[in-house]
Amino acid sequence: MDIFNALTMIGGLSLFLFGMTLMGQALERRAGSKLKMLLGRMTSNRFAGLLTGLGVTAIIQSSSATTVMVVGFVNSGLMTLKQAINVIMGANIGTTVTAWILSLAGISSKNVFIRLLKPSSFTPVLALIGIIFYMTAKNNKRRDTGVILLGFATLMFGMETMSDAVSGLREVPAFRQLFVAFSNPILGVLAGAVLTAVIQSSSASVGILQSLASTGAVSYGAAIPIIMGQNIGTCVTALISSVGTGKNARRAALVHLSFNVIGTAVWLTVFCLVRALLAPALLGESASLMGIAVAHSVFNILCTILMLPLSGFLEKLVCRMIPDTKVPDKAKELDERLLGSPSLALAQCKMVLDKMAVLSVGSLKSSMNCIFNYEEEAAEEIRRAEEETDHLEDIISTYLLQLTAGHLSREESVRTTEYMKLVGDYERIADHAVNILESAEEIGEKNIEFTEEAAGEYRKICNAVNEILDLSYKAFSEKNYGAARKTEPLEQVIDTMKETLRTRHILRLQKGECTVAAGFVWSDLLTNLERTADHCSNISGCVLDTLNQTMNIHERQSIFRNSDEDFKQEYRVFERQYSL
C-alpha cells in the first residue's frame, strides 16, 4: 500500500462519513412527524420504550443522535429517566441496521438479480434519482428525499473506495500482525472504543471495520471484541451533550455508558471463556461483511436481553452515582439539542408556551378578583407570574429564531410563526393583569368606592372576559376549532360593552353619583379588559390560521365578521348572555 492508496482511503473515509451525516440529517428532517408520533406513543412500558428507541434509530441511522435527543428530552421534561432507559436500549439495536445495509457490498454471484442487490449496481441509479429530486424539488420533503438518496450514494461510494484502497493490505504481513494483536480481547475493546469515540458514530466505526474485513485479514476473534468496544465509544457523544444539563439528563447519558460497559463486561467474559474452553474454529476464520453485521446485531440484542429486566437496577445505579442534592435541579426550559429535529423542538416549545399561557390567564383572572377582594399574597403572585412570563417570552422567542435558521417544512414554518405571535399575546395579557392589580391598589390607597350599579357592570364584563380567556386557551391548548370560532364574536360583544359602560359612567358623573377619581380607575379597568379580549381574539385567530395553513389574521377576521352566518349567530347569543 503506497501513499496514493493512503490518500484514496482518506478520501473514501471522508466521503463515507459525510454521506452518513448527510443522510442521517435528511432522514431526521424527513421523518420529523413520524419521530413525534413514535415519541407520543411512549409509555412507562419497557417494551414500548424499547421499540420506540429501535424505530427512531432505524429511521435516522444513528444511535448517538437518538441518545443525544433522549438527553435533551429528559433535560426539558419531555421524557422521564425511566422511559429514557428503555429507549436507549432500543437505540442500540436500531443502530445495527446500517451494518446490514453496508454488508450488501459483500454480495458475490454471477446471477444478474443477485448482483443487482450490490450497492455498486443500484447506487448510481439512486444518485441519479436523488440529484433530480434535489435540483427540481419545489417542496422541502421532496428535496430531503433527494438528499437522503444522495447521502446514501455518497456513503456507499466512500465505502467502496475505502475497500478498494485497503485491498492491497491483504498481502502486507504487518497489517495481518496488527489484527493478530487485536485478537487480545482487551486491546480489541480499547481499539473499538477509541476509534468510535473519535468519529462519534458506532455505525461509521462498524462500516470502517467492514471495509478492513474485505481484505480477509480480520478474523472473527479480532472483530468481535472491537465491535464490543465500539458500543462503549459511541457513549462519548451523549456524555458530551449532557454537560451543563440537569441531573436527570446527566443520568440518562450515564445510563447509556453503564448499559454498554456492563453488557460488554459480561459478554466479553463469556466470549473469553468460550474461546479458552471450546476454541471454536469460527473465531480463526476471516470475518465477512455479513458476518460482522450479524455479530453486531447479536451482541446488541444479547446486551438488551441481559439488561432489559434490570432497567430498574440501572435507574437506581445512576441515581446513586449522581445523587439528589438539597438544591433543587432546575431543568432547562428549552433544549438546543432538539433544534436539529424541528417537529420535536416545536413540541417542546408548545409545552413551555402552555406553561406561559396558564400563568398569564391565571394572573389576569386573579387580578380581576382583586378589585373587590384585594389580598397581598395574590398581588405578589400576580407580579411573580408577570416576571415569569417575561422570562418565558424571551427564551421562547430566542429559541424560535434559532429554529427558523434551520431547515423547516411548510407546516413547521407555519407553527413557528404561530408560536411567535402567541408568545407576545400571552406576555401582554400578563402585563394587563399587573395594570388591573395597580388599579385595585389605587382603589385601596384612595378609598375609592364604586356605586352598586358600577360594581354589577364590572362583574358582568369580568364574566365575559373570563369566558373569552377560557375559549382562547382551549383553542390554543387543544387546537379546538369550535372554541376558536366563538372567540371573535365574544370579543366584539366585549368591545360594545366597554363603550356602553364608559357612556354610563359619564352619565353617573354628570348626575354626581360618581367621583372623578373613580372615573379614571374605571376607564383604566375597561381599557385593560377590552385589550385583554383583543389578545384573546388574536390567539384564537392564530389557531384558525394555522389550521388553514395561512397567517393572514386580519383578512380572515374581516371576512368572518362581515359575511359569516355562524359569527352573527354566536354574536347574538353572547349579546343576550352579557346584556347590560
C-alpha positions as CSV (number, residue, x, y, z in Angstrom):
1,M,0.0,0.0,0.0
2,D,1.6,3.3,-1.1
3,I,0.9,6.9,-0.4
4,F,-1.6,7.1,-3.2
5,N,-3.6,4.3,-1.7
6,A,-3.5,6.0,1.7
7,L,-4.8,9.2,0.1
8,T,-7.6,7.3,-1.6
9,M,-8.5,5.7,1.7
10,I,-8.7,9.1,3.4
11,G,-10.9,10.4,0.6
12,G,-13.1,7.3,0.8
13,L,-13.4,7.7,4.6
14,S,-14.3,11.4,4.3
15,L,-17.0,10.6,1.7
16,F,-18.3,7.7,3.9
17,L,-18.6,9.9,7.0
18,F,-20.0,12.9,5.0
19,G,-22.6,10.7,3.3
20,M,-23.6,9.1,6.6
21,T,-24.0,12.5,8.2
22,L,-25.9,14.0,5.2
23,M,-28.3,11.0,5.0
24,G,-28.9,11.0,8.8
25,Q,-29.8,14.7,8.9
26,A,-32.1,14.5,6.0
27,L,-33.8,11.3,7.3
28,E,-34.3,13.1,10.6
29,R,-35.9,16.1,8.9
30,R,-38.0,14.0,6.6
31,A,-39.2,11.8,9.4
32,G,-39.9,14.7,11.8
33,S,-43.6,14.0,12.2
34,K,-43.0,10.2,12.5
35,L,-40.5,10.8,15.3
36,K,-43.1,12.9,17.1
37,M,-45.7,10.2,16.6
38,L,-43.3,7.5,17.9
39,L,-42.4,9.6,21.0
40,G,-46.1,10.3,21.6
41,R,-46.7,6.6,22.0
42,M,-44.0,6.3,24.6
43,T,-45.2,5.0,28.0
44,S,-43.6,3.6,31.1
45,N,-44.0,0.1,29.4
46,R,-40.4,-1.1,28.9
47,F,-41.2,-2.8,25.6
48,A,-43.0,0.2,24.1
49,G,-39.9,2.3,25.0
50,L,-37.6,-0.3,23.6
51,L,-39.5,-0.4,20.3
52,T,-39.6,3.4,20.2
53,G,-35.8,3.6,20.5
54,L,-35.3,0.9,17.9
55,G,-37.7,2.6,15.5
56,V,-36.3,6.1,15.8
57,T,-32.7,4.9,15.4
58,A,-33.6,2.7,12.4
59,I,-35.1,5.8,10.8
60,I,-32.3,8.3,11.5
61,Q,-29.5,5.7,11.3
62,S,-27.6,6.9,14.4
63,S,-27.9,5.7,18.0
64,S,-25.7,8.6,19.0
65,A,-28.2,11.1,17.6
66,T,-31.1,9.2,19.3
67,T,-29.3,9.2,22.6
68,V,-28.5,12.9,22.4
69,M,-32.2,13.6,21.7
70,V,-33.1,11.5,24.7
71,V,-30.7,13.5,26.9
72,G,-32.5,16.7,25.5
73,F,-35.9,15.2,26.2
74,V,-35.1,14.3,29.8
75,N,-33.5,17.7,30.4
76,S,-36.5,19.6,29.1
77,G,-39.1,17.3,30.8
78,L,-40.5,15.7,27.7
79,M,-39.3,12.3,28.9
80,T,-38.7,10.6,32.3
81,L,-35.5,8.9,33.2
82,K,-37.3,5.6,33.4
83,Q,-38.6,6.0,29.8
84,A,-35.2,7.1,28.6
85,I,-33.5,3.8,29.8
86,N,-35.8,1.7,27.6
87,V,-35.4,4.0,24.6
88,I,-31.6,3.9,24.9
89,M,-31.6,0.1,24.9
90,G,-33.8,0.1,21.8
91,A,-31.4,2.6,20.1
92,N,-28.5,0.1,20.5
93,I,-30.4,-2.5,18.4
94,G,-31.7,0.1,15.9
95,T,-28.1,1.2,15.0
96,T,-27.3,-2.3,13.7
97,V,-29.4,-1.6,10.6
98,T,-26.6,0.4,9.0
99,A,-24.2,-2.6,9.2
100,W,-26.7,-4.8,7.4
101,I,-27.1,-2.2,4.6
102,L,-23.3,-1.9,4.2
103,S,-22.9,-5.7,4.2
104,L,-24.7,-5.8,0.8
105,A,-21.4,-4.7,-0.7
106,G,-20.1,-8.2,0.1
107,I,-22.6,-10.0,-2.2
108,S,-20.8,-12.1,-4.8
109,S,-22.6,-14.0,-7.5
110,K,-22.9,-14.3,-11.3
111,N,-26.7,-14.2,-11.1
112,V,-27.9,-11.0,-12.5
113,F,-30.7,-10.5,-10.0
114,I,-28.4,-11.1,-7.0
115,R,-25.8,-8.7,-8.5
116,L,-28.5,-6.0,-8.7
117,L,-28.6,-6.2,-4.8
118,K,-25.0,-5.0,-4.7
119,P,-24.8,-1.2,-3.8
120,S,-22.4,-0.7,-6.7
121,S,-25.2,-1.8,-9.0
122,F,-28.1,0.3,-7.7
123,T,-26.2,3.2,-6.0
124,P,-25.7,5.1,-9.3
125,V,-29.4,4.9,-10.0
126,L,-30.2,6.2,-6.6
127,A,-27.7,9.0,-7.0
128,L,-29.4,10.0,-10.3
129,I,-32.9,10.0,-8.8
130,G,-31.5,11.9,-5.8
131,I,-30.0,14.7,-7.9
132,I,-33.1,15.0,-10.0
133,F,-35.2,15.3,-6.8
134,Y,-32.7,17.8,-5.3
135,M,-32.5,20.1,-8.3
136,T,-36.2,20.1,-9.3
137,A,-37.8,20.0,-5.9
138,K,-40.5,22.6,-5.2
139,N,-41.1,21.5,-1.6
140,N,-38.8,20.6,1.3
141,K,-40.0,17.0,1.6
142,R,-39.1,16.1,-2.0
143,R,-35.7,17.9,-1.6
144,D,-35.0,16.0,1.6
145,T,-35.8,12.7,-0.2
146,G,-33.2,13.7,-2.8
147,V,-30.6,14.5,-0.1
148,I,-31.3,11.1,1.5
149,L,-30.6,9.3,-1.8
150,L,-27.5,11.4,-2.5
151,G,-26.2,10.8,1.1
152,F,-26.7,7.1,0.7
153,A,-25.0,7.0,-2.6
154,T,-22.1,9.1,-1.2
155,L,-21.8,6.7,1.8
156,M,-21.7,3.6,-0.4
157,F,-19.2,5.2,-2.8
158,G,-17.0,6.1,0.1
159,M,-17.3,2.5,1.5
160,E,-16.3,1.0,-1.8
161,T,-13.4,3.5,-2.2
162,M,-12.1,2.6,1.2
163,S,-12.4,-1.1,0.5
164,D,-10.5,-0.8,-2.8
165,A,-7.8,1.4,-1.2
166,V,-7.1,-1.2,1.5
167,S,-7.4,-4.2,-0.7
168,G,-3.6,-4.3,-1.1
169,L,-3.1,-4.6,2.6
170,R,-4.1,-8.3,2.5
171,E,-0.6,-9.0,1.3
172,V,1.1,-6.9,3.9
173,P,2.4,-9.0,6.9
174,A,2.4,-6.1,9.3
175,F,-1.3,-5.4,8.7
176,R,-2.1,-9.0,9.5
177,Q,0.0,-8.9,12.6
178,L,-1.9,-5.8,13.7
179,F,-5.2,-7.7,13.8
180,V,-3.4,-10.7,15.4
181,A,-2.6,-8.2,18.2
182,F,-6.3,-7.2,18.3
183,S,-7.1,-10.9,19.0
184,N,-6.3,-9.9,22.6
185,P,-9.9,-9.1,23.7
186,I,-8.9,-6.2,25.9
187,L,-6.9,-4.5,23.1
188,G,-9.7,-5.1,20.7
189,V,-12.3,-3.5,23.0
190,L,-10.0,-0.5,23.6
191,A,-9.3,-0.1,19.8
192,G,-13.1,-0.2,19.0
193,A,-13.9,2.3,21.8
194,V,-11.2,4.8,20.8
195,L,-12.0,4.7,17.1
196,T,-15.7,5.2,17.8
197,A,-15.1,7.9,20.4
198,V,-13.0,9.8,17.8
199,I,-15.6,9.7,14.9
200,Q,-18.6,9.6,17.4
201,S,-20.6,7.1,15.4
202,S,-20.7,3.3,16.0
203,S,-22.4,2.8,12.7
204,A,-19.5,4.6,10.9
205,S,-17.0,2.6,13.0
206,V,-18.6,-0.7,12.1
207,G,-18.5,0.4,8.4
208,I,-14.8,1.0,8.7
209,L,-14.3,-2.4,10.3
210,Q,-16.3,-3.9,7.4
211,S,-14.1,-2.2,4.8
212,L,-11.0,-3.6,6.6
213,A,-12.6,-7.0,6.8
214,S,-12.9,-7.0,3.0
215,T,-9.1,-7.6,2.9
216,G,-9.6,-11.0,4.6
217,A,-7.1,-10.1,7.4
218,V,-9.7,-9.6,10.1
219,S,-10.8,-12.7,12.0
220,Y,-14.0,-13.1,13.9
221,G,-11.8,-13.4,17.0
222,A,-10.4,-9.9,16.5
223,A,-13.7,-8.4,15.1
224,I,-16.0,-9.3,18.0
225,P,-14.1,-7.5,20.8
226,I,-13.7,-4.5,18.5
227,I,-17.5,-4.5,18.0
228,M,-18.0,-4.6,21.8
229,G,-15.6,-1.7,22.2
230,Q,-17.5,0.3,19.6
231,N,-20.6,0.3,21.8
232,I,-18.7,1.9,24.6
233,G,-17.0,4.5,22.4
234,T,-20.4,5.7,21.0
235,C,-21.3,6.9,24.5
236,V,-18.9,9.8,24.3
237,T,-21.4,11.8,22.2
238,A,-24.2,11.6,24.8
239,L,-21.8,12.3,27.6
240,I,-20.5,15.4,25.9
241,S,-24.1,16.5,25.2
242,S,-25.1,16.1,28.9
243,V,-22.5,18.7,30.0
244,G,-24.4,21.6,31.7
245,T,-27.7,19.8,31.8
246,G,-29.9,18.8,34.8
247,K,-29.3,15.8,37.0
248,N,-31.7,13.5,35.2
249,A,-30.2,14.4,31.8
250,R,-26.8,13.5,33.1
251,R,-28.2,10.3,34.5
252,A,-29.6,9.4,31.1
253,A,-26.2,9.8,29.5
254,L,-24.7,7.8,32.3
255,V,-27.3,5.0,31.7
256,H,-26.1,4.8,28.1
257,L,-22.5,4.3,29.3
258,S,-23.4,1.9,32.1
259,F,-25.6,-0.2,29.9
260,N,-22.8,-0.7,27.3
261,V,-20.0,-1.1,29.9
262,I,-21.9,-3.7,31.9
263,G,-23.1,-5.5,28.7
264,T,-19.6,-5.5,27.3
265,A,-18.0,-6.8,30.5
266,V,-20.5,-9.7,30.8
267,W,-20.4,-10.8,27.2
268,L,-16.6,-10.3,26.9
269,T,-16.2,-12.6,29.8
270,V,-18.4,-15.2,28.2
271,F,-16.5,-14.7,24.9
272,C,-13.2,-15.3,26.6
273,L,-14.5,-18.4,28.4
274,V,-15.9,-19.9,25.2
275,R,-12.6,-19.2,23.3
276,A,-10.5,-20.7,26.1
277,L,-12.6,-23.8,26.8
278,L,-14.1,-24.6,23.4
279,A,-11.7,-22.8,20.9
280,P,-14.3,-22.7,18.1
281,A,-12.8,-22.7,14.7
282,L,-15.1,-19.9,13.6
283,L,-13.0,-17.4,15.6
284,G,-10.0,-18.0,13.5
285,E,-11.8,-17.6,10.2
286,S,-11.8,-14.3,8.2
287,A,-14.8,-12.1,9.0
288,S,-17.1,-11.3,6.1
289,L,-19.1,-8.1,5.8
290,M,-22.3,-10.0,6.5
291,G,-20.7,-11.8,9.5
292,I,-19.7,-8.5,11.1
293,A,-23.3,-7.3,10.7
294,V,-24.6,-10.5,12.3
295,A,-22.1,-10.2,15.2
296,H,-23.0,-6.5,15.7
297,S,-26.7,-7.3,15.9
298,V,-26.3,-10.4,18.1
299,F,-24.2,-8.6,20.6
300,N,-26.6,-5.7,20.9
301,I,-29.6,-8.0,21.2
302,L,-27.8,-10.0,23.9
303,C,-27.0,-6.9,25.8
304,T,-30.6,-5.8,25.7
305,I,-31.9,-9.3,26.8
306,L,-29.4,-9.1,29.7
307,M,-30.2,-5.5,30.8
308,L,-33.9,-5.0,30.0
309,P,-35.1,-6.9,33.1
310,L,-32.5,-4.8,35.1
311,S,-33.7,-1.4,33.9
312,G,-34.8,-0.6,37.5
313,F,-31.3,-1.5,38.7
314,L,-29.8,0.8,36.1
315,E,-32.0,3.6,37.3
316,K,-31.0,3.1,40.9
317,L,-27.4,2.8,39.9
318,V,-27.2,6.1,38.1
319,C,-29.2,7.9,40.8
320,R,-26.7,6.7,43.3
321,M,-23.8,7.8,41.1
322,I,-25.5,11.2,40.6
323,P,-27.4,11.7,43.8
324,D,-30.1,14.2,44.5
325,T,-29.0,17.4,46.4
326,K,-30.7,19.8,48.7
327,V,-30.6,22.4,45.9
328,P,-33.5,21.7,43.5
329,D,-32.4,20.9,40.0
330,K,-34.0,23.3,37.6
331,A,-34.3,21.7,34.1
332,K,-33.7,23.9,31.1
333,E,-37.0,25.0,29.6
334,L,-35.9,24.7,26.0
335,D,-33.0,22.5,24.9
336,E,-30.8,23.4,21.9
337,R,-30.2,19.7,21.3
338,L,-33.6,19.4,19.8
339,L,-33.1,22.2,17.2
340,G,-32.0,19.6,14.7
341,S,-35.4,18.0,14.9
342,P,-37.8,20.9,14.3
343,S,-41.0,18.9,15.0
344,L,-39.7,17.8,18.4
345,A,-38.3,21.3,19.2
346,L,-41.8,22.7,18.4
347,A,-43.4,20.1,20.7
348,Q,-41.1,21.3,23.4
349,C,-42.0,24.9,22.7
350,K,-45.7,24.1,22.9
351,M,-45.1,22.7,26.4
352,V,-43.3,25.9,27.6
353,L,-45.8,28.1,25.8
354,D,-48.7,26.3,27.5
355,K,-47.0,26.9,30.9
356,M,-46.8,30.6,29.9
357,A,-50.4,30.7,28.9
358,V,-51.6,29.1,32.2
359,L,-49.6,31.8,34.1
360,S,-51.0,34.7,32.0
361,V,-54.6,33.5,32.2
362,G,-54.4,32.7,35.9
363,S,-52.9,36.1,36.8
364,L,-55.5,38.0,34.7
365,K,-58.4,36.2,36.5
366,S,-56.7,36.8,39.9
367,S,-56.2,40.5,39.2
368,M,-59.9,40.9,38.3
369,N,-60.9,39.5,41.7
370,C,-58.5,41.9,43.4
371,I,-60.7,44.9,42.6
372,F,-63.2,44.0,45.3
373,N,-61.2,41.4,47.2
374,Y,-57.6,42.6,47.4
375,E,-55.1,40.3,49.0
376,E,-51.3,40.9,49.4
377,E,-50.4,37.3,48.7
378,A,-52.4,37.3,45.4
379,A,-50.8,40.6,44.4
380,E,-47.3,39.1,44.9
381,E,-48.3,36.0,42.9
382,I,-49.6,38.2,40.0
383,R,-46.3,40.1,39.9
384,R,-44.2,36.9,40.0
385,A,-46.3,35.5,37.2
386,E,-45.7,38.6,35.1
387,E,-41.9,38.3,35.6
388,E,-42.0,34.7,34.7
389,T,-43.9,35.3,31.5
390,D,-41.4,38.0,30.6
391,H,-38.6,35.4,31.1
392,L,-40.5,32.8,29.1
393,E,-41.3,35.2,26.3
394,D,-37.5,35.9,26.0
395,I,-36.4,32.3,25.9
396,I,-39.2,31.1,23.6
397,S,-38.7,33.9,21.1
398,T,-34.9,33.4,21.1
399,Y,-35.4,29.6,20.6
400,L,-37.9,30.1,17.8
401,L,-35.5,32.4,16.0
402,Q,-32.7,29.8,16.3
403,L,-35.2,27.3,14.9
404,T,-36.0,29.4,11.8
405,A,-32.4,29.5,10.9
406,G,-32.6,25.7,10.1
407,H,-34.4,23.7,7.5
408,L,-38.2,23.8,8.2
409,S,-41.1,22.2,6.3
410,R,-44.1,24.4,5.4
411,E,-46.1,23.0,8.4
412,E,-43.2,23.6,10.8
413,S,-42.7,27.2,9.5
414,V,-46.4,28.0,10.0
415,R,-46.3,26.6,13.5
416,T,-43.2,28.6,14.3
417,T,-44.9,31.8,13.1
418,E,-48.0,30.9,15.2
419,Y,-45.9,30.5,18.4
420,M,-44.0,33.7,17.8
421,K,-47.3,35.6,17.7
422,L,-48.9,33.7,20.6
423,V,-45.9,34.4,22.9
424,G,-46.4,38.1,22.5
425,D,-50.1,38.0,23.2
426,Y,-49.8,36.0,26.4
427,E,-47.0,38.3,27.6
428,R,-49.3,41.3,27.1
429,I,-52.2,39.6,29.0
430,A,-49.8,39.2,32.0
431,D,-49.0,42.9,31.7
432,H,-52.7,43.8,31.7
433,A,-53.1,41.7,34.8
434,V,-50.5,43.9,36.6
435,N,-52.2,47.0,35.3
436,I,-55.5,45.8,36.8
437,L,-53.8,45.0,40.0
438,E,-52.4,48.5,40.2
439,S,-55.9,49.9,39.7
440,A,-57.0,47.7,42.7
441,E,-54.2,49.1,44.8
442,E,-55.1,52.6,43.8
443,I,-58.7,51.9,44.9
444,G,-57.5,50.9,48.3
445,E,-55.0,53.8,48.7
446,K,-57.5,56.5,47.7
447,N,-60.5,54.8,49.4
448,I,-62.4,54.9,46.1
449,E,-65.9,53.3,46.1
450,F,-67.9,52.2,43.1
451,T,-71.7,52.6,43.0
452,E,-73.7,49.3,43.3
453,E,-74.7,49.7,39.6
454,A,-71.0,50.1,38.6
455,A,-70.0,47.1,40.6
456,G,-72.6,45.0,38.9
457,E,-71.5,46.2,35.5
458,Y,-67.9,45.4,36.3
459,R,-68.8,41.8,37.3
460,K,-70.7,41.4,34.1
461,I,-67.8,42.4,31.8
462,C,-65.4,40.3,34.0
463,N,-67.6,37.3,33.4
464,A,-67.3,37.9,29.6
465,V,-63.5,38.3,29.9
466,N,-63.3,35.1,31.9
467,E,-65.1,33.2,29.2
468,I,-63.0,34.6,26.4
469,L,-59.8,33.7,28.3
470,D,-61.1,30.2,28.6
471,L,-62.2,29.9,25.0
472,S,-58.9,31.2,23.6
473,Y,-56.8,29.0,25.9
474,K,-58.9,26.0,24.9
475,A,-58.4,26.9,21.3
476,F,-54.6,27.1,21.7
477,S,-54.0,24.1,24.1
478,E,-56.4,21.7,22.4
479,K,-56.4,23.1,18.8
480,N,-60.2,23.4,19.3
481,Y,-61.7,24.9,16.2
482,G,-65.1,25.5,17.8
483,A,-63.7,27.4,20.7
484,A,-61.5,29.5,18.4
485,R,-64.5,30.5,16.2
486,K,-66.5,31.6,19.3
487,T,-63.8,34.0,20.5
488,E,-64.1,36.7,17.8
489,P,-67.9,37.3,18.3
490,L,-67.4,37.4,22.1
491,E,-64.6,39.9,21.6
492,Q,-66.9,42.1,19.6
493,V,-69.5,41.9,22.4
494,I,-66.9,43.0,24.9
495,D,-65.9,46.0,22.7
496,T,-69.5,47.0,22.7
497,M,-69.8,46.5,26.5
498,K,-66.8,48.7,27.0
499,E,-68.2,51.6,25.1
500,T,-71.6,51.2,26.8
501,L,-70.1,51.1,30.3
502,R,-67.9,54.2,29.6
503,T,-71.0,56.1,28.5
504,R,-72.9,55.0,31.6
505,H,-70.1,56.2,33.8
506,I,-70.2,59.6,32.2
507,L,-73.9,59.9,32.8
508,R,-73.3,58.9,36.5
509,L,-70.6,61.5,36.7
510,Q,-72.9,64.2,35.4
511,K,-75.5,63.3,38.0
512,G,-72.9,63.5,40.8
513,E,-73.3,59.7,41.6
514,C,-69.6,59.0,40.9
515,T,-66.3,60.8,41.6
516,V,-63.7,61.9,39.1
517,A,-61.0,59.6,40.8
518,A,-63.3,56.6,40.4
519,G,-63.8,57.6,36.8
520,F,-60.0,57.4,36.0
521,V,-59.8,54.0,37.6
522,W,-62.9,52.9,35.8
523,S,-61.6,54.0,32.4
524,D,-58.3,52.1,33.0
525,L,-60.1,48.9,34.0
526,L,-62.3,49.0,30.9
527,T,-59.3,49.6,28.7
528,N,-57.3,46.7,30.1
529,L,-60.2,44.3,30.0
530,E,-61.0,45.3,26.4
531,R,-57.4,44.9,25.3
532,T,-57.2,41.5,27.0
533,A,-60.1,40.4,24.9
534,D,-58.3,41.7,21.8
535,H,-55.3,39.5,22.6
536,C,-57.6,36.5,23.2
537,S,-59.0,37.2,19.7
538,N,-55.5,37.2,18.3
539,I,-54.7,33.9,20.0
540,S,-57.8,32.1,18.6
541,G,-57.2,33.8,15.2
542,C,-53.6,32.3,15.1
543,V,-55.0,28.9,15.8
544,L,-57.6,29.2,13.0
545,D,-54.9,30.5,10.6
546,T,-52.6,27.6,11.5
547,L,-55.3,25.1,10.9
548,N,-55.9,26.7,7.5
549,Q,-52.1,26.9,6.7
550,T,-52.2,30.7,6.4
551,M,-51.2,33.5,8.8
552,N,-53.2,36.5,7.4
553,I,-55.2,37.0,10.5
554,H,-56.6,40.5,9.8
555,E,-58.1,39.4,6.4
556,R,-59.7,36.3,7.9
557,Q,-61.2,38.4,10.8
558,S,-62.7,40.9,8.4
559,I,-64.3,38.2,6.2
560,F,-65.5,36.3,9.3
561,R,-67.2,39.4,10.8
562,N,-68.9,40.6,7.7
563,S,-70.1,37.5,5.9
564,D,-70.1,34.6,8.3
565,E,-73.6,33.5,9.5
566,D,-72.1,31.5,12.4
567,F,-70.3,34.6,13.6
568,K,-73.6,36.6,13.5
569,Q,-75.4,33.8,15.4
570,E,-72.7,33.5,18.1
571,Y,-72.6,37.3,18.4
572,R,-76.4,37.4,19.1
573,V,-76.0,34.6,21.7
574,F,-73.2,36.4,23.6
575,E,-75.1,39.7,23.3
576,R,-78.1,38.2,25.1
577,Q,-75.9,36.5,27.7
578,Y,-74.0,39.6,28.6
579,S,-76.7,42.2,28.1
580,L,-76.4,45.2,30.5
